[in-house]
Every structure is written in C-alpha cells, then in structure tokens.
Amino acid sequence: MSTKISLFCAAGMSTSLLVNKMKEAAAALGKDYEIAAYSLGDFEEKAPEAAVCLLGPQVRYALAKLKAAHPDYKITDIPMKQYGLMDGKGTLKLAMDLLGEE
C-alpha cells in the first residue's frame, strides 16, 4: 500500500502542478507515494487518510489551528520559495522528513 501525501491549498489548482513535480521526484527515487492536492475545505475529510499533510503558503494561516485540533497528524507548511519555484524534489523531501524516511 502506498503512503499518502496530501497537499492543501486555497482551491487545489496551482498545487496540482507541484503534485506532478513531487510525483516525478518520487518516481526518480523509486518511492511509492500517493500524492494529491485538495482544497483546505476538504481537510477534515481527506487528512485522516494521509500520512502527511502539507499546507500551501496561501493557507499557512490555518497551520497552528490544524495542529492544535489534530496533534496526532503530521502537518507542516510548504515554504513560500519552495512553492513558488514548484520545487517537487524539495517538497517531497519535506514530506519524507516528516515521515522519518530518507
């Protein structure tokens, strides 16, 4: 079974570009990850099935609230520069670090 990495942003559109870059980076590493983007409004429905939840910079404001509400979830935000550059490799590493993987 593949590990799920979920990205959450304002609408799920621009983040889908980053998802594709992350999938390419995962394939290059031989990793089997299921990576998908969702709107922040879908967090309560989609987050429980994800091993890692990454928030896009446009919804970073929700990070503290989500971490407080879900202390057992692995949640962090994607740095603005990394997101702006659509750095799939760097964002995948961020998720892998949260998972404790190399």
WOKA-V562536 format. One record per pair of residues at least 12 apart in sequence whose C-alpha atoms are under 10 Angstrom apart, sorted by the first residue. I is the first residue (numbers start at 0). GAP is how many residues later the second one is. Records with the same first field share a line. If there is no record, write none. Layout:
I->GAP ; GAP
This chain:
0->31 ; 32 ; 33
1->29 ; 30 ; 31 ; 32 ; 33 ; 49
2->28 ; 29 ; 30 ; 31 ; 32 ; 46 ; 47 ; 48 ; 49 ; 96
3->28 ; 29 ; 30 ; 31 ; 32 ; 43 ; 45 ; 46 ; 47 ; 48 ; 49
4->14 ; 17 ; 28 ; 29 ; 30 ; 31 ; 32 ; 42 ; 44 ; 45 ; 46 ; 47 ; 48 ; 49 ; 69 ; 87 ; 90 ; 91 ; 94
5->13 ; 28 ; 29 ; 30 ; 31 ; 32 ; 37 ; 40 ; 41 ; 42 ; 43 ; 44 ; 45 ; 46 ; 47 ; 48 ; 49 ; 69 ; 89
6->12 ; 28 ; 29 ; 30 ; 31 ; 32 ; 33 ; 36 ; 39 ; 40 ; 43 ; 45 ; 46 ; 47 ; 48 ; 49 ; 68 ; 69 ; 70 ; 71 ; 88
7->28 ; 29 ; 30 ; 31 ; 32 ; 33 ; 34 ; 35 ; 38 ; 39 ; 45 ; 46 ; 47 ; 48 ; 49 ; 50 ; 51 ; 52 ; 69 ; 70
8->28 ; 29 ; 30 ; 31 ; 32 ; 33 ; 34 ; 45 ; 46 ; 47 ; 48 ; 49 ; 50 ; 51
9->28 ; 29 ; 30 ; 31 ; 45 ; 46 ; 47 ; 48 ; 49 ; 50
10->26 ; 27 ; 28 ; 29 ; 30 ; 31 ; 47 ; 48
11->24 ; 25 ; 26 ; 27 ; 28 ; 29 ; 30 ; 44
12->24 ; 25 ; 26
13->23 ; 42 ; 69 ; 70 ; 72
14->21 ; 22 ; 23 ; 24 ; 40 ; 41 ; 68 ; 71
15->19 ; 20 ; 21 ; 22
16->20 ; 66 ; 69 ; 70 ; 71
17->17 ; 18 ; 19 ; 38 ; 64 ; 65 ; 66 ; 67 ; 68 ; 69 ; 70 ; 71 ; 73 ; 74
18->15 ; 16 ; 17 ; 18 ; 67 ; 68 ; 69 ; 72 ; 73
19->15 ; 16 ; 17 ; 66 ; 68
20->65 ; 66 ; 67 ; 68 ; 69 ; 70 ; 71
21->13 ; 14 ; 64 ; 65 ; 66 ; 67 ; 68 ; 69 ; 70 ; 71 ; 73
22->12 ; 13 ; 65 ; 66 ; 69
23->64 ; 65 ; 68
24->62 ; 63 ; 64 ; 65 ; 66 ; 67 ; 68
25->62 ; 63 ; 66 ; 67
27->61
28->60 ; 73
32->18 ; 59
33->16 ; 17
34->15 ; 17 ; 57
35->14
36->16 ; 17 ; 18 ; 19
37->17
38->16 ; 17 ; 20
39->15 ; 16 ; 18 ; 19 ; 22
42->23
43->22 ; 26
46->23 ; 26 ; 27 ; 28
47->22 ; 24 ; 25
49->23 ; 24 ; 25
50->22 ; 23 ; 24 ; 44 ; 47 ; 48
51->21 ; 22 ; 23 ; 24 ; 42 ; 43 ; 44 ; 46 ; 47
52->20 ; 21 ; 22 ; 23 ; 24 ; 25 ; 42 ; 45
53->20 ; 21 ; 22 ; 23 ; 24 ; 37 ; 38 ; 40 ; 41 ; 44
54->20 ; 21 ; 22 ; 23 ; 24
55->20 ; 21 ; 22 ; 23 ; 24 ; 27 ; 28
56->20 ; 21 ; 22 ; 23 ; 24 ; 25 ; 26 ; 27
57->19 ; 20 ; 22
58->18 ; 19
59->16 ; 17 ; 18 ; 19 ; 20
60->16
61->15
62->12 ; 13 ; 14
63->12
73->21 ; 24 ; 25
74->20 ; 23
75->18 ; 19 ; 22
76->14 ; 17 ; 18
77->12 ; 13 ; 16 ; 17
78->12 ; 15
